[in-house]
């Protein structure tokens, strides 16, 4: 793992920007971010499960890149998400926590909660750590 502080790359014109995802913390052990429910709902007005999954993959991937270190990259190879309940309004917060930090794989559990701390989704992401493309 690198001692160099992790810097989130610019998110303009990315899915993160379009979904309103804000990253508040990233290191190899995990990441934290928020996302508004508004604009990320399915037609019935509930938070879209795919939005929760995208938030989870974003946080886990950023933490995996921080673990991988300079000159390395992380690519998601498996994502699973269990949706426990939904939300109609407000902001959700997700916290990624490292489960395994290896040389070639990193796995994170990501919990998405509403503003009242109720668990909406539990996801698990595994990333392969590779040399960064030139």
N, C-alpha and C positions, 0 to 999 in steps of 0.2 A: 504494500500500500504506500502511496505517495504522501509526503509531508507537505506538498504544495497545496495551498487552499484551492478548493474546487470553485470554479466560476461557471455559472449557468450561461450557455451561449445565448445570443439574441433570439427572441421568440417571435419577432415581427414576421407576419405572413406564414405562421405555422398553425397547426391544429391547436396548440396551447393558447395562442393568441385568440383564435376564433372561439374557443370554448371558455375563455376568461380564466384559464388556470394561472394561478400565481404561486410561484415557488418561494417558500419562506426559509427553508433549511435544506442543505444537502451535505452529506459526508458519506464515507464508505459504509458506515453502520446504518444509514437510513436517510430518509428525506420526509419533508412535510410540505404540503401544499393545500391550496383552497380552490374551490370552483363554485360559481353561482349555479343555483338550480335553474333560474330563469335562462332561457335560451338553450338549455340542455335537457329538455323534456321530450317524451314521446307524445303522440297525438292526444292522449288522455290526460295530459298535464302532470304526469309523474316523472321524476328524474329518470332519464333513460339509462338502462343497465349498461349500454355501451359507453355512455359518458363516464360512468363510474369505472369501467374497465380501462378506458383511455387514461383517466386520472391515475389509476393504479400503475399502469404500464409506464407512464411518464415518470412517476416518482421512483419506481424500482429501477428503471433504466438509468436515470441520472445518478442514483446512488451506486449502481454497478459501474458506471464510468468513473466515478470518484474512486472506487475500490481498484479498478483496473490500472489507473495511473496514466502518466504522460505517455503518448505514443500508442495507447491501446484504446479500444472501443468496446462497447457492449451492444449485443444484438439480442433482442428477446426471442427465445425459442419455445417458451411455453407460458401461457397465461390461463389461469382458471379463476372464476369469480362466483361466489355464492351471494345472492341478493337476499337479504333478510327482511328488509322493509324499504319503503321508498320515502321520498320527500316531494313536496309540491312547491315550497318556497324556501327562501333563505340561501345560505351558503353552506357547502359541505367541506369538511376538512379530512384530509387523508394523511395517514402516517405509515411510512414504509419502515420496516425493521428487518435487518439482516438475519436470515436463518442459516445461511452457509456462505462463506467467503473463501472460495478456492482460487487456484491459479487460472483455471479455464472456465469455471462456472461460478455464478453468484445467484443466490435465491433469496427473495424477500417476501415477507408477508405484509400486505397492505390493508389497513383497516380504514374504511370510509365511514365517517360519523356526521350526524346532523348537528345543528347548533346546540341542541340539548344533550349531546354526548351519546345519543342512541346509535348503535351500530347499524348501518345500512347495508354494508357490503364487506365481505372478507375475500381478498384476492391473494393469489400466490403467483409470483413471476420468477421465472428462471431465465437468466441471460448467459449467453456464451461470451467469453472475453476473448477478443481477437486483436491482432495488430491493426492499428488504425489505417484506413485506406490512404494511399498517398495522394 
